[in-house]
């Protein structure tokens, strides 16, 4: 892992923290856990063309309706060519982290983040199909994997060489729909479906093991006919190696074991309530401001 790749991941965290400090709250632990995964995806793994999205995202185009072209945020991932990958972003509450990633990799202007959660903006707090970098509205967690499976089947039938790559959270493996989609993908031998899971062990109600059970995740995924591999989710080289699986007839899932406080130890003061960072006191905010200023000077 090069210094440049480490810098990309750290800059994603920095951009998210600065946004949270400016706006009074946000999903910080998700940035801490997923920054290396998204850096690996946009930096090395995904075969995407240059962004075709407006540098500063346009307003919300209105709900889909008959006779009106549907607008999606997939333009920020480039052309939909047969040899290009399609990227499906499933845990839409991570939207802020995705926007920071798009900015970091030159696919969106930093001014676009000023539109975050503004009434009438497409830069939604909870990403939807029209939001930058999103191609589908995931709705409840775990719906996007079914949509991605449908894309992968269609691409296989058409003879496309590009893959369908999905980013998920581990909380989605508490949903039965996830396993139905994986089982169907395995049945249709969709080796063009590649899934990355941010397995940080947390959800909105705290530690996942106190809410439900997703383990042993690898064995469960394999039981539905897919291949699976576990890696250190903060090791970009390991993530990229795991993306090069060799079975052309089986969907592949990369379980990235991550730390929801990686790079920001101060967040551990809130353990185990890490899902959303909203400052409780001016003093707490000042502590995060000091950290952010140190990052910005580095």
TATAWO-V25590 format. One record per backbone hydrogen bond with DSSP energy under -0.5 kcal/mol. NH is the residue of the N-H (numbers start at 1). CO is the residue of the C=O. If there is no record, write none. Layout:
nh-><NH NH>
co-><CO CO>
This chain:
nh-><6 7 8 9 10 11 12 13 14 15 16 17 18 19 20 21 22 23 24 25 26 28 29 31 32 33 34 35 38 39 40 41 42 43 44 45 46 48 49 52 53 57 60 68 73 73 75 76 77 78 81 84 85 86 88 88 89 90 90 92 94 95 97 98 99 100 101 102 103 104 105 106 107 108 109 112 113 114 115 116 117 118 121 122 124 127 127 131 133 134 138 143 146 146 147 148 149 150 151 152 153 154 155 156 157 158 159 159 160 161 162 164 165 165 166 167 168 170 172 173 174 175 178 179 180 181 182 183 184 185 186 187 188 189 190 191 191 193 194 194 195 196 197 198 199 199 200 203 206 208 210 211 212 220 221 222 223 224 224 225 226 227 229 231 233 233 235 236 239 240 241 242 243 243 244 245 248 250 252 253 254 255 255 256 256 257 257 258 258 262 264 267 268 269 270 271 273 274 277 278 285 286 287 288 289 290 291 292 293 294 295 296 297 298>
co-><2 3 4 5 6 7 8 9 10 11 12 13 14 15 16 17 18 19 20 20 277 26 274 27 28 29 30 31 34 35 36 37 38 39 40 40 41 46 77 75 75 55 120 65 129 134 72 73 74 75 79 81 47 163 86 165 87 88 167 90 91 92 94 94 95 96 97 98 99 100 101 103 102 102 55 109 110 111 112 113 123 115 118 58 122 92 125 128 73 131 136 140 142 143 143 144 145 146 147 148 149 150 151 152 153 154 155 156 155 82 82 192 86 163 194 88 196 198 169 170 171 172 175 175 176 177 178 179 180 181 182 183 184 186 185 189 248 190 164 192 252 166 254 168 197 256 198 206 203 201 207 208 208 216 217 218 219 220 221 222 221 251 253 255 231 257 232 234 235 236 237 238 239 240 241 243 246 247 193 227 195 229 253 197 254 231 255 199 256 259 261 264 265 266 267 268 270 272 26 276 281 282 283 284 285 286 287 288 289 290 291 292 293 294>
